[in-house]
Amino acid sequence: MEIADSQDLDLVEISPNATPPVCKIIDYKKFLYEQRKREKELKSKQSKVVIKEIRFGPNTDDHDFDFKLKHAIGFLKDGSKLKAYVFFKGRTIVFKERGEILLLRFAQALEEYATVEQMPQLNGKRMIMLFAPKKKNK
């Protein structure tokens, strides 16, 4: 402490769990600045997972299916994950099989662009299926 005071610096405990605790004589404000800078740099290197959603009805027609398929391919090429779901309104919940067939057909069409993370699963009024983009071979 005396050495730190004589140099107008701070005694900073670097590793309190070590035996004996590790301390350094440094400028504390500069130490905090460097630490924040390192954390910010690490945070910028992290990749954020983006999940795009595509909604179908149980009676989705071929043209609409193709249109949504084209959008899905674009999302997957951009590296986003994809959540495709069939939304059942009112009494259409009777057509669960239709929704499952639609999602499986969608998965088959996206086979070369994505891998299936979750098979069709019914949650309330939604039947959900998750896709992850395939890694590009360089």
N, CA, C and O atoms as a GROMACS GRO file, in nm:
protein
  552
    1MET      N    1   0.083  -0.119   0.000
    1MET     CA    2   0.000   0.000   0.000
    1MET      C    3   0.088   0.125   0.000
    1MET      O    4   0.057   0.222  -0.070
    2GLU      N    5   0.196   0.124   0.078
    2GLU     CA    6   0.285   0.240   0.085
    2GLU      C    7   0.353   0.265  -0.048
    2GLU      O    8   0.368   0.380  -0.091
    3ILE      N    9   0.395   0.156  -0.114
    3ILE     CA   10   0.462   0.170  -0.244
    3ILE      C   11   0.365   0.230  -0.346
    3ILE      O   12   0.403   0.317  -0.425
    4ALA      N   13   0.240   0.184  -0.344
    4ALA     CA   14   0.138   0.234  -0.436
    4ALA      C   15   0.111   0.382  -0.410
    4ALA      O   16   0.100   0.461  -0.503
    5ASP      N   17   0.101   0.420  -0.282
    5ASP     CA   18   0.076   0.560  -0.246
    5ASP      C   19   0.192   0.650  -0.290
    5ASP      O   20   0.171   0.763  -0.335
    6SER      N   21   0.312   0.599  -0.276
    6SER     CA   22   0.428   0.682  -0.311
    6SER      C   23   0.436   0.706  -0.462
    6SER      O   24   0.492   0.807  -0.506
    7GLN      N   25   0.381   0.615  -0.541
    7GLN     CA   26   0.384   0.630  -0.687
    7GLN      C   27   0.254   0.690  -0.743
    7GLN      O   28   0.237   0.700  -0.864
    8ASP      N   29   0.163   0.730  -0.654
    8ASP     CA   30   0.031   0.782  -0.691
    8ASP      C   31  -0.046   0.686  -0.780
    8ASP      O   32  -0.113   0.726  -0.875
    9LEU      N   33  -0.037   0.558  -0.747
    9LEU     CA   34  -0.112   0.453  -0.818
    9LEU      C   35  -0.196   0.376  -0.717
    9LEU      O   36  -0.193   0.405  -0.598
   10ASP      N   37  -0.271   0.277  -0.766
   10ASP     CA   38  -0.360   0.199  -0.680
   10ASP      C   39  -0.310   0.056  -0.670
   10ASP      O   40  -0.249   0.003  -0.763
   11LEU      N   41  -0.336  -0.008  -0.555
   11LEU     CA   42  -0.306  -0.149  -0.536
   11LEU      C   43  -0.434  -0.225  -0.571
   11LEU      O   44  -0.534  -0.215  -0.500
   12VAL      N   45  -0.432  -0.300  -0.681
   12VAL     CA   46  -0.552  -0.368  -0.731
   12VAL      C   47  -0.538  -0.518  -0.713
   12VAL      O   48  -0.437  -0.577  -0.752
   13GLU      N   49  -0.640  -0.578  -0.653
   13GLU     CA   50  -0.642  -0.724  -0.633
   13GLU      C   51  -0.689  -0.789  -0.764
   13GLU      O   52  -0.804  -0.773  -0.804
   14ILE      N   53  -0.599  -0.861  -0.830
   14ILE     CA   54  -0.629  -0.920  -0.960
   14ILE      C   55  -0.700  -1.053  -0.944
   14ILE      O   56  -0.802  -1.077  -1.010
   15SER      N   57  -0.649  -1.140  -0.859
   15SER     CA   58  -0.704  -1.274  -0.841
   15SER      C   59  -0.722  -1.303  -0.692
   15SER      O   60  -0.629  -1.349  -0.627
   16PRO      N   61  -0.842  -1.276  -0.638
   16PRO     CA   62  -0.862  -1.292  -0.493
   16PRO      C   63  -0.864  -1.439  -0.447
   16PRO      O   64  -0.839  -1.467  -0.329
   17ASN      N   65  -0.894  -1.531  -0.536
   17ASN     CA   66  -0.906  -1.672  -0.497
   17ASN      C   67  -0.773  -1.745  -0.492
   17ASN      O   68  -0.765  -1.855  -0.438
   18ALA      N   69  -0.668  -1.685  -0.548
   18ALA     CA   70  -0.536  -1.750  -0.548
   18ALA      C   71  -0.477  -1.744  -0.408
   18ALA      O   72  -0.515  -1.661  -0.326
   19THR      N   73  -0.382  -1.835  -0.381
   19THR     CA   74  -0.315  -1.836  -0.252
   19THR      C   75  -0.168  -1.811  -0.274
   19THR      O   76  -0.104  -1.899  -0.332
   20PRO      N   77  -0.109  -1.704  -0.234
   20PRO     CA   78  -0.169  -1.582  -0.177
   20PRO      C   79  -0.238  -1.500  -0.286
   20PRO      O   80  -0.208  -1.519  -0.404
   21PRO      N   81  -0.331  -1.409  -0.249
   21PRO     CA   82  -0.402  -1.328  -0.349
   21PRO      C   83  -0.304  -1.246  -0.434
   21PRO      O   84  -0.205  -1.194  -0.383
   22VAL      N   85  -0.333  -1.236  -0.563
   22VAL     CA   86  -0.246  -1.165  -0.656
   22VAL      C   87  -0.289  -1.019  -0.664
   22VAL      O   88  -0.406  -0.989  -0.687
   23CYS      N   89  -0.194  -0.927  -0.643
   23CYS     CA   90  -0.221  -0.784  -0.649
   23CYS      C   91  -0.120  -0.718  -0.743
   23CYS      O   92  -0.008  -0.766  -0.760
   24LYS      N   93  -0.162  -0.606  -0.803
   24LYS     CA   94  -0.074  -0.528  -0.891
   24LYS      C   95  -0.083  -0.382  -0.853
   24LYS      O   96  -0.186  -0.335  -0.805
   25ILE      N   97   0.025  -0.311  -0.876
   25ILE     CA   98   0.024  -0.167  -0.855
   25ILE      C   99   0.004  -0.104  -0.993
   25ILE      O  100   0.095  -0.102  -1.075
   26ILE      N  101  -0.118  -0.053  -1.017
   26ILE     CA  102  -0.153   0.008  -1.146
   26ILE      C  103  -0.251   0.121  -1.125
   26ILE      O  104  -0.302   0.142  -1.015
   27ASP      N  105  -0.275   0.196  -1.233
   27ASP     CA  106  -0.378   0.300  -1.231
   27ASP      C  107  -0.513   0.230  -1.248
   27ASP      O  108  -0.539   0.168  -1.351
   28TYR      N  109  -0.599   0.240  -1.146
   28TYR     CA  110  -0.725   0.164  -1.143
   28TYR      C  111  -0.820   0.206  -1.256
   28TYR      O  112  -0.886   0.121  -1.316
   29LYS      N  113  -0.827   0.335  -1.285
   29LYS     CA  114  -0.916   0.383  -1.392
   29LYS      C  115  -0.873   0.325  -1.527
   29LYS      O  116  -0.956   0.284  -1.608
   30LYS      N  117  -0.741   0.322  -1.548
   30LYS     CA  118  -0.689   0.265  -1.673
   30LYS      C  119  -0.719   0.115  -1.679
   30LYS      O  120  -0.753   0.062  -1.785
   31PHE      N  121  -0.707   0.048  -1.566
   31PHE     CA  122  -0.736  -0.095  -1.557
   31PHE      C  123  -0.882  -0.124  -1.594
   31PHE      O  124  -0.910  -0.216  -1.671
   32LEU      N  125  -0.974  -0.044  -1.540
   32LEU     CA  126  -1.116  -0.061  -1.572
   32LEU      C  127  -1.143  -0.036  -1.720
   32LEU      O  128  -1.219  -0.108  -1.784
   33TYR      N  129  -1.079   0.068  -1.774
   33TYR     CA  130  -1.095   0.102  -1.915
   33TYR      C  131  -1.050  -0.014  -2.004
   33TYR      O  132  -1.120  -0.051  -2.098
   34GLU      N  133  -0.933  -0.071  -1.974
   34GLU     CA  134  -0.880  -0.184  -2.052
   34GLU      C  135  -0.972  -0.305  -2.042
   34GLU      O  136  -0.996  -0.376  -2.140
   35GLN      N  137  -1.023  -0.328  -1.920
   35GLN     CA  138  -1.113  -0.443  -1.898
   35GLN      C  139  -1.241  -0.428  -1.980
   35GLN      O  140  -1.284  -0.524  -2.044
   36ARG      N  141  -1.302  -0.310  -1.979
   36ARG     CA  142  -1.423  -0.286  -2.058
   36ARG      C  143  -1.395  -0.302  -2.207
   36ARG      O  144  -1.477  -0.357  -2.282
   37LYS      N  145  -1.279  -0.254  -2.250
   37LYS     CA  146  -1.240  -0.263  -2.390
   37LYS      C  147  -1.228  -0.410  -2.432
   37LYS      O  148  -1.273  -0.447  -2.541
   38ARG      N  149  -1.167  -0.493  -2.346
   38ARG     CA  150  -1.154  -0.637  -2.376
   38ARG      C  151  -1.291  -0.704  -2.384
   38ARG      O  152  -1.316  -0.784  -2.474
   39GLU      N  153  -1.379  -0.671  -2.288
   39GLU     CA  154  -1.513  -0.731  -2.286
   39GLU      C  155  -1.592  -0.692  -2.411
   39GLU      O  156  -1.662  -0.774  -2.469
   40LYS      N  157  -1.580  -0.565  -2.451
   40LYS     CA  158  -1.650  -0.516  -2.570
   40LYS      C  159  -1.601  -0.588  -2.695
   40LYS      O  160  -1.680  -0.623  -2.783
   41GLU      N  161  -1.469  -0.611  -2.701
   41GLU     CA  162  -1.410  -0.681  -2.816
   41GLU      C  163  -1.459  -0.825  -2.823
   41GLU      O  164  -1.491  -0.876  -2.931
   42LEU      N  165  -1.466  -0.892  -2.707
   42LEU     CA  166  -1.515  -1.030  -2.703
   42LEU      C  167  -1.663  -1.036  -2.743
   42LEU      O  168  -1.706  -1.127  -2.814
   43LYS      N  169  -1.739  -0.937  -2.697
   43LYS     CA  170  -1.881  -0.932  -2.728
   43LYS      C  171  -1.905  -0.912  -2.878
   43LYS      O  172  -1.999  -0.968  -2.935
   44SER      N  173  -1.821  -0.831  -2.941
   44SER     CA  174  -1.838  -0.805  -3.084
   44SER      C  175  -1.805  -0.927  -3.169
   44SER      O  176  -1.856  -0.941  -3.280
   45LYS      N  177  -1.722  -1.016  -3.116
   45LYS     CA  178  -1.685  -1.136  -3.191
   45LYS      C  179  -1.791  -1.245  -3.182
   45LYS      O  180  -1.791  -1.338  -3.262
   46GLN      N  181  -1.881  -1.233  -3.085
   46GLN     CA  182  -1.987  -1.333  -3.071
   46GLN      C  183  -2.087  -1.319  -3.184
   46GLN      O  184  -2.115  -1.208  -3.230
   47SER      N  185  -2.140  -1.432  -3.228
   47SER     CA  186  -2.242  -1.426  -3.333
   47SER      C  187  -2.380  -1.436  -3.270
   47SER      O  188  -2.404  -1.520  -3.183
   48LYS      N  189  -2.468  -1.349  -3.314
   48LYS     CA  190  -2.604  -1.348  -3.261
   48LYS      C  191  -2.690  -1.442  -3.345
   48LYS      O  192  -2.682  -1.441  -3.468
   49VAL      N  193  -2.770  -1.522  -3.278
   49VAL     CA  194  -2.857  -1.615  -3.348
   49VAL      C  195  -2.987  -1.543  -3.382
   49VAL      O  196  -3.057  -1.492  -3.295
   50VAL      N  197  -3.017  -1.538  -3.511
   50VAL     CA  198  -3.140  -1.474  -3.558
   50VAL      C  199  -3.237  -1.584  -3.598
   50VAL      O  200  -3.202  -1.673  -3.675
   51ILE      N  201  -3.358  -1.577  -3.545
   51ILE     CA  202  -3.459  -1.676  -3.581
   51ILE      C  203  -3.568  -1.606  -3.662
   51ILE      O  204  -3.635  -1.515  -3.614
   52LYS      N  205  -3.585  -1.651  -3.786
   52LYS     CA  206  -3.691  -1.599  -3.872
   52LYS      C  207  -3.809  -1.695  -3.866
   52LYS      O  208  -3.791  -1.816  -3.849
   53GLU      N  209  -3.928  -1.642  -3.878
   53GLU     CA  210  -4.049  -1.725  -3.870
   53GLU      C  211  -4.125  -1.721  -4.002
   53GLU      O  212  -4.135  -1.618  -4.067
   54ILE      N  213  -4.179  -1.837  -4.039
   54ILE     CA  214  -4.267  -1.846  -4.155
   54ILE      C  215  -4.394  -1.917  -4.110
   54ILE      O  216  -4.389  -2.024  -4.048
   55ARG      N  217  -4.507  -1.855  -4.140
   55ARG     CA  218  -4.636  -1.906  -4.092
   55ARG      C  219  -4.716  -1.963  -4.207
   55ARG      O  220  -4.727  -1.903  -4.314
   56PHE      N  221  -4.772  -2.079  -4.183
   56PHE     CA  222  -4.861  -2.144  -4.278
   56PHE      C  223  -4.997  -2.164  -4.214
   56PHE      O  224  -5.010  -2.163  -4.092
   57GLY      N  225  -5.097  -2.183  -4.298
   57GLY     CA  226  -5.227  -2.230  -4.252
   57GLY      C  227  -5.237  -2.376  -4.293
   57GLY      O  228  -5.161  -2.420  -4.379
   58PRO      N  229  -5.328  -2.452  -4.236
   58PRO     CA  230  -5.338  -2.593  -4.273
   58PRO      C  231  -5.380  -2.613  -4.419
   58PRO      O  232  -5.356  -2.720  -4.476
   59ASN      N  233  -5.442  -2.512  -4.480
   59ASN     CA  234  -5.488  -2.523  -4.619
   59ASN      C  235  -5.405  -2.437  -4.714
   59ASN      O  236  -5.458  -2.388  -4.813
   60THR      N  237  -5.276  -2.420  -4.684
   60THR     CA  238  -5.189  -2.337  -4.769
   60THR      C  239  -5.178  -2.398  -4.908
   60THR      O  240  -5.154  -2.518  -4.923
   61ASP      N  241  -5.198  -2.314  -5.010
   61ASP     CA  242  -5.196  -2.359  -5.149
   61ASP      C  243  -5.052  -2.370  -5.200
   61ASP      O  244  -4.960  -2.322  -5.135
   62ASP      N  245  -5.033  -2.434  -5.318
   62ASP     CA  246  -4.900  -2.458  -5.373
   62ASP      C  247  -4.825  -2.328  -5.403
   62ASP      O  248  -4.706  -2.317  -5.374
   63HIS      N  249  -4.896  -2.230  -5.460
   63HIS     CA  250  -4.830  -2.103  -5.494
   63HIS      C  251  -4.777  -2.034  -5.369
   63HIS      O  252  -4.664  -1.987  -5.367
   64ASP      N  253  -4.860  -2.029  -5.264
   64ASP     CA  254  -4.818  -1.967  -5.138
   64ASP      C  255  -4.702  -2.045  -5.077
   64ASP      O  256  -4.608  -1.987  -5.023
   65PHE      N  257  -4.710  -2.177  -5.087
   65PHE     CA  258  -4.604  -2.263  -5.036
   65PHE      C  259  -4.471  -2.232  -5.104
   65PHE      O  260  -4.368  -2.216  -5.038
   66ASP      N  261  -4.474  -2.221  -5.238
   66ASP     CA  262  -4.352  -2.192  -5.313
   66ASP      C  263  -4.297  -2.054  -5.280
   66ASP      O  264  -4.176  -2.035  -5.269
   67PHE      N  265  -4.386  -1.957  -5.263
   67PHE     CA  266  -4.347  -1.821  -5.229
   67PHE      C  267  -4.276  -1.818  -5.093
   67PHE      O  268  -4.171  -1.755  -5.078
   68LYS      N  269  -4.333  -1.887  -4.996
   68LYS     CA  270  -4.274  -1.891  -4.862
   68LYS      C  271  -4.145  -1.973  -4.861
   68LYS      O  272  -4.052  -1.945  -4.784
   69LEU      N  273  -4.140  -2.073  -4.945
   69LEU     CA  274  -4.020  -2.156  -4.958
   69LEU      C  275  -3.903  -2.071  -5.008
   69LEU      O  276  -3.790  -2.084  -4.959
   70LYS      N  277  -3.931  -1.985  -5.106
   70LYS     CA  278  -3.828  -1.897  -5.161
   70LYS      C  279  -3.773  -1.803  -5.053
   70LYS      O  280  -3.652  -1.780  -5.046
   71HIS      N  281  -3.862  -1.748  -4.970
   71HIS     CA  282  -3.820  -1.662  -4.860
   71HIS      C  283  -3.737  -1.741  -4.759
   71HIS      O  284  -3.636  -1.691  -4.708
   72ALA      N  285  -3.779  -1.863  -4.730
   72ALA     CA  286  -3.708  -1.947  -4.633
   72ALA      C  287  -3.566  -1.976  -4.681
   72ALA      O  288  -3.472  -1.972  -4.601
   73ILE      N  289  -3.551  -2.004  -4.809
   73ILE     CA  290  -3.419  -2.032  -4.865
   73ILE      C  291  -3.329  -1.908  -4.850
   73ILE      O  292  -3.212  -1.920  -4.816
   74GLY      N  293  -3.385  -1.791  -4.875
   74GLY     CA  294  -3.311  -1.667  -4.857
   74GLY      C  295  -3.265  -1.648  -4.713
   74GLY      O  296  -3.151  -1.609  -4.688
   75PHE      N  297  -3.354  -1.675  -4.617
   75PHE     CA  298  -3.320  -1.661  -4.475
   75PHE      C  299  -3.207  -1.756  -4.438
   75PHE      O  300  -3.114  -1.718  -4.367
   76LEU      N  301  -3.217  -1.879  -4.486
   76LEU     CA  302  -3.116  -1.980  -4.452
   76LEU      C  303  -2.981  -1.948  -4.516
   76LEU      O  304  -2.876  -1.972  -4.456
   77LYS      N  305  -2.984  -1.893  -4.637
   77LYS     CA  306  -2.858  -1.853  -4.702
   77LYS      C  307  -2.790  -1.739  -4.627
   77LYS      O  308  -2.667  -1.729  -4.627
   78ASP      N  309  -2.870  -1.654  -4.563
   78ASP     CA  310  -2.815  -1.544  -4.483
   78ASP      C  311  -2.759  -1.593  -4.350
   78ASP      O  312  -2.693  -1.518  -4.279
   79GLY      N  313  -2.785  -1.720  -4.316
   79GLY     CA  314  -2.732  -1.778  -4.192
   79GLY      C  315  -2.826  -1.771  -4.074
   79GLY      O  316  -2.785  -1.797  -3.961
   80SER      N  317  -2.952  -1.737  -4.097
   80SER     CA  318  -3.049  -1.731  -3.988
   80SER      C  319  -3.111  -1.868  -3.966
   80SER      O  320  -3.120  -1.950  -4.058
   81LYS      N  321  -3.154  -1.891  -3.841
   81LYS     CA  322  -3.231  -2.012  -3.815
   81LYS      C  323  -3.374  -1.985  -3.861
   81LYS      O  324  -3.413  -1.870  -3.879
   82LEU      N  325  -3.449  -2.092  -3.880
   82LEU     CA  326  -3.585  -2.076  -3.933
   82LEU      C  327  -3.683  -2.154  -3.847
   82LEU      O  328  -3.659  -2.268  -3.809
   83LYS      N  329  -3.795  -2.089  -3.818
   83LYS     CA  330  -3.902  -2.153  -3.743
   83LYS      C  331  -4.025  -2.150  -3.833
   83LYS      O  332  -4.083  -2.044  -3.857
   84ALA      N  333  -4.064  -2.266  -3.881
   84ALA     CA  334  -4.183  -2.275  -3.966
   84ALA      C  335  -4.295  -2.331  -3.880
   84ALA      O  336  -4.276  -2.429  -3.807
   85TYR      N  337  -4.412  -2.270  -3.889
   85TYR     CA  338  -4.523  -2.323  -3.810
   85TYR      C  339  -4.654  -2.312  -3.885
   85TYR      O  340  -4.676  -2.223  -3.967
   86VAL      N  341  -4.741  -2.405  -3.852
   86VAL     CA  342  -4.877  -2.406  -3.906
   86VAL      C  343  -4.966  -2.359  -3.792
   86VAL      O  344  -4.967  -2.417  -3.684
   87PHE      N  345  -5.043  -2.253  -3.819
   87PHE     CA  346  -5.132  -2.198  -3.717
   87PHE      C  347  -5.273  -2.247  -3.744
   87PHE      O  348  -5.328  -2.226  -3.852
   88PHE      N  349  -5.332  -2.310  -3.646
   88PHE     CA  350  -5.467  -2.364  -3.659
   88PHE      C  351  -5.565  -2.266  -3.595
   88PHE      O  352  -5.559  -2.241  -3.475
   89LYS      N  353  -5.658  -2.211  -3.679
   89LYS     CA  354  -5.761  -2.119  -3.628
   89LYS      C  355  -5.890  -2.197  -3.606
   89LYS      O  356  -5.929  -2.280  -3.687
   90GLY      N  357  -5.952  -2.170  -3.495
   90GLY     CA  358  -6.084  -2.227  -3.468
   90GLY      C  359  -6.089  -2.378  -3.482
   90GLY      O  360  -6.017  -2.450  -3.414
   91ARG      N  361  -6.176  -2.425  -3.573
   91ARG     CA  362  -6.197  -2.570  -3.588
   91ARG      C  363  -6.096  -2.636  -3.680
   91ARG      O  364  -6.102  -2.757  -3.700
   92THR      N  365  -6.004  -2.560  -3.737
   92THR     CA  366  -5.906  -2.621  -3.827
   92THR      C  367  -5.808  -2.712  -3.752
   92THR      O  368  -5.728  -2.781  -3.814
   93ILE      N  369  -5.814  -2.711  -3.618
   93ILE     CA  370  -5.728  -2.799  -3.537
   93ILE      C  371  -5.756  -2.946  -3.569
   93ILE      O  372  -5.676  -3.034  -3.537
   94VAL      N  373  -5.871  -2.972  -3.633
   94VAL     CA  374  -5.907  -3.108  -3.675
   94VAL      C  375  -5.809  -3.159  -3.781
   94VAL      O  376  -5.788  -3.280  -3.792
   95PHE      N  377  -5.748  -3.066  -3.858
   95PHE     CA  378  -5.659  -3.105  -3.968
   95PHE      C  379  -5.511  -3.110  -3.925
   95PHE      O  380  -5.424  -3.059  -3.996
   96LYS      N  381  -5.483  -3.170  -3.810
   96LYS     CA  382  -5.345  -3.179  -3.761
   96LYS      C  383  -5.256  -3.252  -3.861
   96LYS      O  384  -5.140  -3.214  -3.882
   97GLU      N  385  -5.311  -3.357  -3.922
   97GLU     CA  386  -5.230  -3.437  -4.016
   97GLU      C  387  -5.188  -3.350  -4.135
   97GLU      O  388  -5.075  -3.360  -4.183
   98ARG      N  389  -5.281  -3.267  -4.183
   98ARG     CA  390  -5.250  -3.179  -4.297
   98ARG      C  391  -5.135  -3.086  -4.264
   98ARG      O  392  -5.046  -3.064  -4.347
   99GLY      N  393  -5.137  -3.032  -4.144
   99GLY     CA  394  -5.031  -2.942  -4.100
   99GLY      C  395  -4.897  -3.015  -4.094
   99GLY      O  396  -4.794  -2.961  -4.136
  100GLU      N  397  -4.899  -3.135  -4.041
  100GLU     CA  398  -4.774  -3.213  -4.030
  100GLU      C  399  -4.720  -3.249  -4.168
  100GLU      O  400  -4.600  -3.241  -4.192
  101ILE      N  401  -4.809  -3.288  -4.259
  101ILE     CA  402  -4.768  -3.321  -4.396
  101ILE      C  403  -4.708  -3.198  -4.463
  101ILE      O  404  -4.607  -3.208  -4.533
  102LEU      N  405  -4.770  -3.083  -4.443
  102LEU     CA  406  -4.721  -2.957  -4.501
  102LEU      C  407  -4.580  -2.925  -4.451
  102LEU      O  408  -4.493  -2.889  -4.530
  103LEU      N  409  -4.557  -2.939  -4.319
  103LEU     CA  410  -4.425  -2.910  -4.262
  103LEU      C  411  -4.320  -3.009  -4.309
  103LEU      O  412  -4.205  -2.972  -4.334
  104LEU      N  413  -4.358  -3.136  -4.322
  104LEU     CA  414  -4.262  -3.237  -4.369
  104LEU      C  415  -4.226  -3.213  -4.515
  104LEU      O  416  -4.112  -3.233  -4.556
  105ARG      N  417  -4.326  -3.170  -4.594
  105ARG     CA  418  -4.300  -3.135  -4.734
  105ARG      C  419  -4.204  -3.016  -4.742
  105ARG      O  420  -4.115  -3.010  -4.827
  106PHE      N  421  -4.226  -2.920  -4.652
  106PHE     CA  422  -4.140  -2.801  -4.644
  106PHE      C  423  -3.997  -2.843  -4.608
  106PHE      O  424  -3.901  -2.793  -4.666
  107ALA      N  425  -3.983  -2.934  -4.513
  107ALA     CA  426  -3.851  -2.983  -4.472
  107ALA      C  427  -3.782  -3.054  -4.588
  107ALA      O  428  -3.661  -3.040  -4.607
  108GLN      N  429  -3.859  -3.130  -4.664
  108GLN     CA  430  -3.801  -3.203  -4.778
  108GLN      C  431  -3.753  -3.104  -4.885
  108GLN      O  432  -3.650  -3.126  -4.948
  109ALA      N  433  -3.827  -2.996  -4.903
  109ALA     CA  434  -3.788  -2.895  -5.003
  109ALA      C  435  -3.663  -2.818  -4.959
  109ALA      O  436  -3.586  -2.772  -5.042
  110LEU      N  437  -3.644  -2.805  -4.828
  110LEU     CA  438  -3.528  -2.731  -4.775
  110LEU      C  439  -3.410  -2.822  -4.743
  110LEU      O  440  -3.312  -2.777  -4.682
  111GLU      N  441  -3.417  -2.946  -4.784
  111GLU     CA  442  -3.317  -3.046  -4.746
  111GLU      C  443  -3.173  -3.005  -4.777
  111GLU      O  444  -3.084  -3.030  -4.696
  112GLU      N  445  -3.150  -2.943  -4.892
  112GLU     CA  446  -3.013  -2.908  -4.929
  112GLU      C  447  -2.965  -2.778  -4.864
  112GLU      O  448  -2.846  -2.748  -4.867
  113TYR      N  449  -3.056  -2.700  -4.806
  113TYR     CA  450  -3.020  -2.572  -4.746
  113TYR      C  451  -3.015  -2.577  -4.594
  113TYR      O  452  -2.945  -2.496  -4.532
  114ALA      N  453  -3.087  -2.671  -4.532
  114ALA     CA  454  -3.099  -2.671  -4.386
  114ALA      C  455  -3.106  -2.813  -4.329
  114ALA      O  456  -3.138  -2.910  -4.398
  115THR      N  457  -3.075  -2.819  -4.201
  115THR     CA  458  -3.094  -2.943  -4.126
  115THR      C  459  -3.209  -2.921  -4.029
  115THR      O  460  -3.229  -2.810  -3.979
  116VAL      N  461  -3.284  -3.025  -4.004
  116VAL     CA  462  -3.399  -3.015  -3.915
  116VAL      C  463  -3.350  -3.024  -3.770
  116VAL      O  464  -3.284  -3.121  -3.733
  117GLU      N  465  -3.383  -2.923  -3.690
  117GLU     CA  466  -3.346  -2.925  -3.549
  117GLU      C  467  -3.456  -2.987  -3.464
  117GLU      O  468  -3.429  -3.052  -3.364
  118GLN      N  469  -3.580  -2.966  -3.505
  118GLN     CA  470  -3.693  -3.018  -3.429
  118GLN      C  471  -3.801  -3.061  -3.526
  118GLN      O  472  -3.843  -2.984  -3.612
  119MET      N  473  -3.846  -3.183  -3.512
  119MET     CA  474  -3.953  -3.235  -3.597
  119MET      C  475  -4.084  -3.166  -3.558
  119MET      O  476  -4.092  -3.104  -3.452
  120PRO      N  477  -4.188  -3.177  -3.643
  120PRO     CA  478  -4.315  -3.108  -3.613
  120PRO      C  479  -4.369  -3.146  -3.475
  120PRO      O  480  -4.381  -3.264  -3.441
  121GLN      N  481  -4.400  -3.045  -3.397
  121GLN     CA  482  -4.448  -3.066  -3.262
  121GLN      C  483  -4.564  -2.969  -3.237
  121GLN      O  484  -4.553  -2.850  -3.267
  122LEU      N  485  -4.674  -3.019  -3.183
  122LEU     CA  486  -4.793  -2.937  -3.160
  122LEU      C  487  -4.784  -2.868  -3.024
  122LEU      O  488  -4.775  -2.934  -2.920
  123ASN      N  489  -4.785  -2.734  -3.025
  123ASN     CA  490  -4.788  -2.654  -2.902
  123ASN      C  491  -4.911  -2.566  -2.906
  123ASN      O  492  -4.912  -2.464  -2.976
  124GLY      N  493  -5.013  -2.603  -2.836
  124GLY     CA  494  -5.137  -2.526  -2.837
  124GLY      C  495  -5.201  -2.530  -2.975
  124GLY      O  496  -5.239  -2.636  -3.023
  125LYS      N  497  -5.214  -2.413  -3.039
  125LYS     CA  498  -5.274  -2.405  -3.173
  125LYS      C  499  -5.169  -2.400  -3.282
  125LYS      O  500  -5.203  -2.379  -3.399
  126ARG      N  501  -5.042  -2.418  -3.247
  126ARG     CA  502  -4.934  -2.412  -3.345
  126ARG      C  503  -4.863  -2.546  -3.355
  126ARG      O  504  -4.840  -2.613  -3.255
  127MET      N  505  -4.829  -2.584  -3.478
  127MET     CA  506  -4.742  -2.698  -3.499
  127MET      C  507  -4.610  -2.640  -3.549
  127MET      O  508  -4.604  -2.581  -3.657
  128ILE      N  509  -4.504  -2.658  -3.471
  128ILE     CA  510  -4.377  -2.590  -3.496
  128ILE      C  511  -4.270  -2.688  -3.543
  128ILE      O  512  -4.263  -2.802  -3.499
  129MET      N  513  -4.185  -2.637  -3.634
  129MET     CA  514  -4.070  -2.713  -3.682
  129MET      C  515  -3.952  -2.616  -3.694
  129MET      O  516  -3.967  -2.506  -3.747
  130LEU      N  517  -3.834  -2.656  -3.643
  130LEU     CA  518  -3.717  -2.569  -3.645
  130LEU      C  519  -3.611  -2.619  -3.743
  130LEU      O  520  -3.588  -2.740  -3.756
  131PHE      N  521  -3.546  -2.524  -3.812
  131PHE     CA  522  -3.441  -2.555  -3.909
  131PHE      C  523  -3.317  -2.473  -3.876
  131PHE      O  524  -3.326  -2.359  -3.831
  132ALA      N  525  -3.200  -2.533  -3.900
  132ALA     CA  526  -3.073  -2.461  -3.886
  132ALA      C  527  -3.004  -2.464  -4.022
  132ALA      O  528  -3.009  -2.565  -4.091
  133PRO      N  529  -2.939  -2.354  -4.062
  133PRO     CA  530  -2.873  -2.353  -4.193
  133PRO      C  531  -2.757  -2.451  -4.196
  133PRO      O  532  -2.688  -2.471  -4.096
  134LYS      N  533  -2.737  -2.512  -4.312
  134LYS     CA  534  -2.623  -2.602  -4.328
  134LYS      C  535  -2.496  -2.518  -4.340
  134LYS      O  536  -2.498  -2.409  -4.396
  135LYS      N  537  -2.388  -2.570  -4.287
  135LYS     CA  538  -2.259  -2.499  -4.294
  135LYS      C  539  -2.208  -2.504  -4.438
  135LYS      O  540  -2.220  -2.606  -4.506
  136LYS      N  541  -2.151  -2.393  -4.481
  136LYS     CA  542  -2.097  -2.386  -4.617
  136LYS      C  543  -1.957  -2.445  -4.618
  136LYS      O  544  -1.874  -2.409  -4.534
  137ASN      N  545  -1.929  -2.533  -4.711
  137ASN     CA  546  -1.796  -2.592  -4.725
  137ASN      C  547  -1.710  -2.499  -4.808
  137ASN      O  548  -1.745  -2.465  -4.920
  138LYS      N  549  -1.596  -2.459  -4.751
  138LYS     CA  550  -1.507  -2.366  -4.823
  138LYS      C  551  -1.392  -2.441  -4.885
  138LYS      O  552  -1.306  -2.380  -4.950
   0.00000   0.00000   0.00000
